[in-house]
Amino acid sequence: MPQLIEKPQCDWLFKVTKQNSKQPERDQCLLAFFFGSACSTLEINRIQLKDVLSKSGKLTKLYTVRGAEREFYLSSERLREYLNQYLTYRVKNRIGLGNNPDQYRSLDPDTALFFSYQNRPFSIVRKHTSAGSDSYSCDALNRHIKMLLRNAGTESPSVLSGRRAFAVELHRQGYDIAHIHYMLGNKTLETTQRLLTTDPIVMGEVAKNAF
């Protein structure tokens, strides 16, 4: 089970990242999607600029998660703030500029949202399985996220910790499992339930009443 990163730890993670990252605008925005979108790292890696930004330059209200059959509502004010800061950084540093300065804040809408330190998208690797199908992974982005978590003191960094934190926090607030399951996009309901039934607060209440 991936480590659950509680809110105080998450706040500390953002603080450390802002102070120590070479590109704090990019990395804080990346962490905002990691914890606030319920998307897997591969889904985050697949986000294109035109998914989150309209031609007029305004942030979109929702987008379809690439490779999945669900929509993500870009409604969190905190996430939108980090996203705007990162887009401003990209424009200022001329990262992924397009051909029209009057559209998409002068950025290329068909480029990835997140760029590596080399100012190119994080790579996605396609692997051909023995079963005859294709699988995709984003090892470079996974390593980068684990590094950010480790730098803030996370002992066992996992690329699934963001999704678990997202699910547990909503469940604590009283949201039903069906909606949480849809937002996570898990293939089985059991996978979502397993993330929630191991909530340490719930388990603590069970233990408290046992004796």
C-alpha positions as CSV (number, residue, x, y, z in Angstrom):
1,M,0.0,0.0,0.0
2,P,1.5,3.4,-0.9
3,Q,2.4,5.7,1.9
4,L,-0.4,8.1,2.9
5,I,0.8,11.7,2.9
6,E,-1.3,13.7,5.3
7,K,-2.1,17.4,4.8
8,P,0.7,18.7,7.1
9,Q,3.2,16.6,5.2
10,C,1.8,17.8,1.9
11,D,2.0,21.5,3.0
12,W,5.6,20.8,4.0
13,L,6.3,19.2,0.6
14,F,5.1,22.3,-1.2
15,K,7.2,24.5,1.0
16,V,10.4,22.5,0.6
17,T,9.8,22.3,-3.2
18,K,9.3,26.1,-3.4
19,Q,12.6,26.7,-1.6
20,N,14.8,24.1,-3.1
21,S,13.6,23.2,-6.6
22,K,15.4,24.5,-9.7
23,Q,12.0,25.2,-11.3
24,P,9.6,25.7,-8.3
25,E,6.8,26.9,-10.5
26,R,6.9,23.7,-12.6
27,D,7.3,21.3,-9.7
28,Q,4.6,22.9,-7.4
29,C,2.2,22.7,-10.3
30,L,3.2,19.1,-10.9
31,L,2.6,18.3,-7.3
32,A,-0.8,20.1,-7.4
33,F,-1.9,17.7,-10.2
34,F,-0.3,14.8,-8.4
35,F,-2.4,15.4,-5.2
36,G,-5.3,17.3,-6.6
37,S,-6.4,15.6,-9.8
38,A,-6.6,11.9,-9.0
39,C,-4.7,11.2,-12.2
40,S,-2.0,8.6,-12.5
41,T,1.5,9.9,-13.3
42,L,1.1,8.6,-16.9
43,E,-2.1,10.5,-17.2
44,I,-0.4,13.7,-15.9
45,N,2.4,13.1,-18.3
46,R,-0.1,13.0,-21.2
47,I,-1.7,16.3,-20.4
48,Q,-1.4,18.7,-23.3
49,L,-1.5,22.5,-23.0
50,K,-4.7,22.7,-24.9
51,D,-6.4,20.4,-22.4
52,V,-6.0,23.0,-19.6
53,L,-5.8,26.3,-21.6
54,S,-8.3,27.7,-24.1
55,K,-7.4,29.6,-27.3
56,S,-8.4,32.9,-25.5
57,G,-5.8,32.2,-22.8
58,K,-8.2,31.3,-20.0
59,L,-7.9,28.1,-18.1
60,T,-10.5,25.5,-19.1
61,K,-13.2,24.2,-16.7
62,L,-12.6,20.5,-17.5
63,Y,-10.8,18.2,-19.8
64,T,-11.0,14.6,-20.9
65,V,-8.2,12.5,-19.3
66,R,-6.2,11.1,-22.2
67,G,-6.2,7.3,-22.3
68,A,-9.3,7.1,-20.1
69,E,-13.0,7.6,-20.3
70,R,-13.6,10.2,-17.7
71,E,-13.4,13.9,-17.3
72,F,-11.4,16.0,-14.8
73,Y,-13.0,19.2,-13.5
74,L,-10.3,21.9,-13.2
75,S,-12.2,23.6,-10.4
76,S,-9.8,23.6,-7.5
77,E,-8.7,27.3,-6.9
78,R,-5.4,26.1,-5.4
79,L,-4.6,23.9,-8.4
80,R,-5.6,26.7,-10.8
81,E,-3.3,29.1,-9.0
82,Y,-0.3,26.8,-9.3
83,L,-1.2,26.2,-13.0
84,N,-1.3,29.9,-13.8
85,Q,2.0,30.5,-12.1
86,Y,3.6,27.7,-14.1
87,L,2.2,28.9,-17.4
88,T,3.4,32.4,-16.7
89,Y,6.9,30.9,-16.0
90,R,6.8,29.0,-19.3
91,V,5.9,32.2,-21.3
92,K,8.5,34.2,-19.5
93,N,11.2,31.6,-20.2
94,R,9.9,30.9,-23.8
95,I,9.3,27.2,-23.1
96,G,7.2,25.6,-25.8
97,L,6.2,28.8,-27.6
98,G,3.7,28.5,-30.5
99,N,3.3,30.4,-33.8
100,N,0.5,32.8,-32.7
101,P,1.3,35.2,-29.9
102,D,-2.4,36.0,-29.5
103,Q,-3.6,32.5,-28.8
104,Y,-3.0,30.1,-25.9
105,R,-0.9,32.9,-24.2
106,S,1.6,32.5,-27.1
107,L,2.3,28.8,-26.2
108,D,2.0,25.8,-28.5
109,P,-1.3,24.1,-27.7
110,D,-0.1,20.7,-29.0
111,T,2.8,20.4,-26.6
112,A,2.9,18.7,-23.3
113,L,2.0,20.7,-20.2
114,F,5.0,19.6,-18.2
115,F,8.5,19.9,-19.5
116,S,11.7,18.5,-18.1
117,Y,14.8,20.5,-17.2
118,Q,15.9,20.1,-20.8
119,N,12.9,22.0,-21.9
120,R,11.3,19.1,-23.6
121,P,8.4,16.8,-22.5
122,F,9.0,14.0,-20.1
123,S,9.4,10.8,-22.1
124,I,6.7,8.1,-22.4
125,V,8.0,4.6,-23.2
126,R,6.0,2.0,-25.1
127,K,6.7,-1.6,-24.3
128,H,5.4,-4.6,-26.1
129,T,4.2,-7.3,-23.7
130,S,4.5,-11.0,-24.1
131,A,0.7,-11.1,-24.4
132,G,0.9,-9.2,-27.6
133,S,-0.3,-5.8,-26.3
134,D,1.3,-2.5,-25.7
135,S,1.9,-0.9,-22.3
136,Y,3.1,2.6,-21.6
137,S,5.2,4.0,-18.8
138,C,6.7,7.3,-17.7
139,D,9.8,6.4,-15.8
140,A,11.4,9.8,-16.0
141,L,8.5,11.6,-14.5
142,N,8.1,8.9,-11.9
143,R,11.7,9.3,-10.8
144,H,11.3,13.1,-10.7
145,I,8.2,12.9,-8.5
146,K,9.8,10.4,-6.1
147,M,12.8,12.7,-5.9
148,L,10.5,15.6,-4.8
149,L,8.8,13.4,-2.2
150,R,12.2,12.2,-0.9
151,N,13.6,15.7,-0.7
152,A,10.8,16.6,1.7
153,G,11.4,13.6,4.0
154,T,9.0,11.0,2.6
155,E,10.7,7.7,3.6
156,S,9.0,5.5,1.1
157,P,8.1,7.7,-1.9
158,S,5.5,6.2,-4.2
159,V,3.9,7.5,-7.4
160,L,0.6,6.2,-6.0
161,S,0.7,8.3,-2.8
162,G,-1.1,11.2,-4.5
163,R,-4.0,9.2,-5.6
164,R,-4.3,7.6,-2.2
165,A,-4.2,11.0,-0.4
166,F,-6.8,12.3,-2.9
167,A,-9.2,9.4,-2.2
168,V,-8.8,9.3,1.6
169,E,-9.2,13.1,2.0
170,L,-12.5,13.1,0.0
171,H,-13.7,10.0,1.9
172,R,-13.1,11.7,5.2
173,Q,-15.1,14.6,4.0
174,G,-18.1,12.3,3.4
175,Y,-18.0,11.9,-0.3
176,D,-19.4,8.6,-1.5
177,I,-17.1,5.8,-2.9
178,A,-18.8,5.8,-6.3
179,H,-17.8,9.4,-7.1
180,I,-14.3,8.8,-5.7
181,H,-14.0,5.6,-7.8
182,Y,-15.0,7.5,-11.0
183,M,-12.5,10.3,-10.4
184,L,-9.6,7.8,-9.8
185,G,-10.5,5.8,-12.9
186,N,-9.6,2.5,-11.3
187,K,-10.7,-0.6,-13.2
188,T,-12.2,-2.3,-10.2
189,L,-14.2,-0.9,-7.2
190,E,-12.1,-3.2,-5.0
191,T,-9.0,-1.2,-5.8
192,T,-10.6,2.0,-4.7
193,Q,-12.1,0.4,-1.5
194,R,-8.7,-0.9,-0.6
195,L,-7.2,2.6,-0.6
196,L,-10.0,3.8,1.7
197,T,-10.4,0.9,4.2
198,T,-6.7,1.3,5.2
199,D,-7.2,4.9,6.3
200,P,-5.1,5.1,9.5
201,I,-7.6,7.4,11.2
202,V,-10.4,4.9,10.6
203,M,-8.2,2.0,11.8
204,G,-7.2,4.0,14.8
205,E,-10.9,4.4,15.8
206,V,-11.4,0.7,15.4
207,A,-8.4,-0.1,17.6
208,K,-9.6,2.4,20.2
209,N,-12.9,0.7,20.6
210,A,-11.4,-2.8,20.8
211,F,-10.4,-2.8,24.4
